[in-house]
Amino acid sequence: MGRLPELVVNGYAEQWVGRGFPWVYPKEVVRGGGRPGEQVSIVDRRGRVLGRGLADRGFLAARVFRHADAPLDALWLAATLERARALRRLVVDEATDGFRLVNAENDGLPGIRVDRWADWAVVTLDSDAMVPLLDDLAQWLVDEEGVSGVALCYRPDPRDERTVPPGRLLHGEPPEAPVVVRERGLRFAVDVLDGPDVGLYADMRQVRALLEPYWAGARVLNLFAYTAAFSVAAAAHGAAHTHSVDLAAPVLERARANFALNELPTDEHLFEAEDTFKALDRLRRRGVRFDRAIVDPPSFSRGKATFSAKKDWPRLVAATARVLDDGGLLVVASNQGELSPKVFDGAISDGLRKAGVAGQLLWAAGQGPDFPASTVFPEGRYLKVRVLRVASPAR
Ligand SMILES: C[S@@+](CC[C@H](N)C(=O)[O-])C[C@H]1O[C@@H](n2cnc3c(N)ncnc32)[C@H](O)[C@@H]1O
């Protein structure tokens, strides 16, 4: 192999890459670089090698995969994947086969996520600059994990303006029916060819686990329910009634299918295709009340903010608190990495004040341990979950 193209970075990037940060921004490049997907040697202005990466264009100039002067080859990739797998063997319970195997930057593979869905693996790339690693990655998944199929999809960073390449199959035959995965013994159907949102958000598994003791006999409102994983978990753990609201009717069909998969009769479980605010308004006017509410809105729709922390969060929290009975539990989640915990907590506090109720924070949680966050990559801690008890103040 000839000499690698060099990407010379400024003093700022030198410090960050030196600490293990995996990104080089275009404004940090002094000179050099490569075509997207090309291996580059990342060097400081004195020519000292800081690491090895894959060049890109768009919002990143390169992703750094090794913080050493060493190749991005199959041996290195296998060692990195084995480390990722060892963590999952430690933290994923036996009754779960839908989990994240590789969490991108946080597992030493920037821009690459791998989710296991039963005997399938879904690889999600942030850009096609990582395509050169795909053959070795898919081979490892087949040989070492024994998967029967590997699907590829893309999820570009919202800061990246480029169009998303279509997903494709990297190994195996398209499944004839939805793949059924287990989460803590419950069953959920996922569409592995429709990644990255296949039908179950595994990053919330620990939150569902945390809430298991609190569903018995409860009336549960699940807002932005998607395929209703929270409602299924609630019903399976004894909830008296669940009400799942989502704007998209097709996801509610999948929600019903998830109830059926778990042999949960749907007589006491409602599915409403409606806008959350409209549903909340009607419930309040009719005097319908709940003991538990889950609020987990989408953060972005392809680069455009859907919810504004300042405006929409307090309104959403207030409207939800108004249909909770005294002493009810409110679960609020945001997967918007850019929203700081401080601003999020402030918005919750504003919302509860607006509704005239007092709040007690029971837990502050985040993504589960199969979604680790590297300590040198603050962007890795994106999920914020708050479990609060709301109460009318004593008069
Ligand atoms: C992040 S997902 C929720 C994930 C879900 N809580 C879970 O854990 O599986 C967001 C969902 O919000 C729905 N949605 C978006 N805007 C909505 C609105 N205004 N009212 C109701 N649902 C909405 C989308 O259809 C999507 O299914």
PDBQT file of the ligand as one rigid body, heavy atoms in Angstrom, charges set to zero:
ROOT
HETATM    1  C1  LIG A 401     -39.881   8.832  19.385  1.00  0.00    +0.000 C 
HETATM    2  S1  LIG A 401     -41.291   7.978  18.769  1.00  0.00    +0.000 S 
HETATM    3  C2  LIG A 401     -41.958   7.461  20.312  1.00  0.00    +0.000 C 
HETATM    4  C3  LIG A 401     -41.341   6.170  20.824  1.00  0.00    +0.000 C 
HETATM    5  C4  LIG A 401     -42.147   5.405  21.854  1.00  0.00    +0.000 C 
HETATM    6  N1  LIG A 401     -42.395   6.186  23.042  1.00  0.00    +0.000 N 
HETATM    7  C5  LIG A 401     -41.431   4.103  22.220  1.00  0.00    +0.000 C 
HETATM    8  O1  LIG A 401     -40.697   4.054  23.209  1.00  0.00    +0.000 OA
HETATM    9  O2  LIG A 401     -41.576   3.138  21.450  1.00  0.00    +0.000 OA
HETATM   10  C6  LIG A 401     -42.290   9.311  18.222  1.00  0.00    +0.000 C 
HETATM   11  C7  LIG A 401     -43.745   8.965  17.739  1.00  0.00    +0.000 C 
HETATM   12  O3  LIG A 401     -44.459  10.213  17.816  1.00  0.00    +0.000 OA
HETATM   13  C8  LIG A 401     -45.455  10.226  16.799  1.00  0.00    +0.000 C 
HETATM   14  N2  LIG A 401     -45.883  11.627  16.643  1.00  0.00    +0.000 N 
HETATM   15  C9  LIG A 401     -45.210  12.664  16.081  1.00  0.00    +0.000 A 
HETATM   16  N3  LIG A 401     -45.907  13.814  16.201  1.00  0.00    +0.000 NA
HETATM   17  C10 LIG A 401     -47.044  13.508  16.896  1.00  0.00    +0.000 A 
HETATM   18  C11 LIG A 401     -48.154  14.273  17.360  1.00  0.00    +0.000 A 
HETATM   19  N4  LIG A 401     -48.214  15.578  17.155  1.00  0.00    +0.000 N 
HETATM   20  N5  LIG A 401     -49.105  13.627  18.053  1.00  0.00    +0.000 NA
HETATM   21  C12 LIG A 401     -49.050  12.294  18.269  1.00  0.00    +0.000 A 
HETATM   22  N6  LIG A 401     -48.014  11.536  17.859  1.00  0.00    +0.000 NA
HETATM   23  C13 LIG A 401     -47.039  12.118  17.167  1.00  0.00    +0.000 A 
HETATM   24  C14 LIG A 401     -44.788   9.603  15.624  1.00  0.00    +0.000 C 
HETATM   25  O4  LIG A 401     -45.763   9.069  14.720  1.00  0.00    +0.000 OA
HETATM   26  C15 LIG A 401     -43.905   8.502  16.291  1.00  0.00    +0.000 C 
HETATM   27  O5  LIG A 401     -44.578   7.268  16.279  1.00  0.00    +0.000 OA
ENDROOT
TORSDOF 0
